[in-house]
Amino acid sequence: MISNKARRVNSTLRQHVRIIGNKFLNNVEVSAQEAIYLLLQLPPKRCSREVVFLNTSEPDEQVYLLKSNIDQLPDDAQVAESNIISRYADRPHTLENICLAEYAAYYNSTSTVPTSANSDDEFEDDNSTATHNSSTPKRRLDARVIRT
C-alpha cells in the first residue's frame, strides 16, 4: 500500500525509500527521549566496552566471511577472511603463552600500514614482531567483553 503510493508519485529511488521510511516513523509510537535522539541524530546507545564474539562451534560447522575479491584470487588461495581464531593461530612467538580468551580480550591485530581508526585505549606492544601476514598485534588497555 505504501509502496504503491510512492510509485504513483513520480520520484527517484531515494525519494521512494524516504517516503516509505517516513510512513514507518510517523506511524510508530516513540518516547520523547527516542524522538530527541532521532531529531539530533545521536547514537541510541554508547558502550564503555567493546564486545568480541568467539565462535565455539566445531571448525567444520563455523560460518566464515568470504573475501570481497574472490573472483580475482588464484585457485589455491584461501577464500575466507581471517577471523580472531586464525589470527590467534598466526600470532607471533612472543605471544605463545597467551590463551585465546586473553588474546581476544586484549589484542587487536591491525595492519602495519598506519590507520586513523585506532582507539584511544590501544598502544603498540614493544615485544611484538610482524607475522607473515604483515599484521602486528596491539595490546589494549581495556579488555573486550567476550561473547561465545
N, C-alpha and C positions, 0 to 999 in steps of 0.2 A: 504494500500500500504506500509506504513512504517512498520506496524506490520508484514506483510508478509516478508519483507526484514529482519527484526530482527529475525524472526522464521527460515529463511533459514540458518542464521549463527548459529552454534551450541553454544548457550550461556545459561547462567543461567538467572533466572528471573530478578535478579538485573541488569545484563548487558542488558537484553531486555528493561527494563524500562529506563536505561541510554541512549540507542540508540534512543528510541522514544523521550526522553527529549531533547537530543542534536539536533535532527531534528527540533523540535519546536523552540529551542533557536537560531539555526543557520538561520532559515527562517523567523524570526521576526525582524523588524527594531527596534532598541533601541537607545536611545540617548547616548551620551558619558558619562553623569553622571550616567545613569542607568547601563551602562556597567561596570563602575568603581565599583559601589555598588555591582554588581553581582560578579565581579572578587575578590573583597576584602571581600566578604561575610558579608557586612554591612547590618543592617536592613534598609529597604527602607524608613521608617518614624519613628520618635520619637515623643512622646507626653509628654507635661508637666502635663497633667491632665488625670486621669482615667475616663472612661465613664461607667455608670451603666444603665442598662435597667430596667424600671419598667413596667410590663405588666398591662395595664389598662383595659384589657378585662374582661368580666363577669367571675366569678370563674369557672363556668361550661364550658366555652369556652377557658380557658387558656391551654397552652401546658406545660406539665411537663416532666422533665427528669427522667427516671426510674433508680432505684438503680442498680448497677452492679451485686450485689449478690442476685438478685430477686428470683432465684431458691432455695436459702438456707434460705429464710425468712419464718417465720411461716405464716399461712393462714390469721391471723388477723393483721399482721404488715402492716405499711404504705409502699407502693411500690414506691412512688415519692420521689425524692431527695428534700431536703429542699431548698427553694429559699428565696429571700430577704423579701418577704411578710410573709412567715411562720416564719422566724427568727424575724421579727418585732413583730409578734403576740406573740412570746415567749420571748420577751425582759424582762430584769429584772425590778423590781419595781422602781428602781432609775431612769429609763428612761421613766416612764409613761407619762410625759408631753411633749415628743418629737413626732413630727408628722412623718409620713412615709417618706416624702421627706428629712427631716433633718437626719433621721436615715440612709437612703440610701446614702446620700451625705457624712456624717461624720463618720459613724461607720462601722467597719469591724467585722464580727462575726467569730472568729477563735477558734480553739480547744485549750484547756488548756495545751495540750502537746506542748512543745516548738518546733517551726519550724524555719528553716533558710530562709523561703520565706517572712519574714516581710519586709515591705517597710521602708525607712528611715523617712517617714512622719507620722508614727504611734507611739503612746505611750499608755501605759497601763492606763486605766481610773481607778482612785483610788476609785471611788464610786461604781464601778460595782461589782456585785456578780454573781457567777456561776449559770446558769439556769439548769433546769433538763436535758437538752441535753448536758451538760458538755462543753459549749462554753461560752466565755466571750466576750462581745463587746469591741472593742478597738476604741478609738476616733482618727481620723486623723487630722493632721494639715491643710492639703489642701483638700477642698471639691471636691468630684467627680462631673462630669457633668451628670445630669440626663436626660435620653432619654426615652420617652414614646412611 
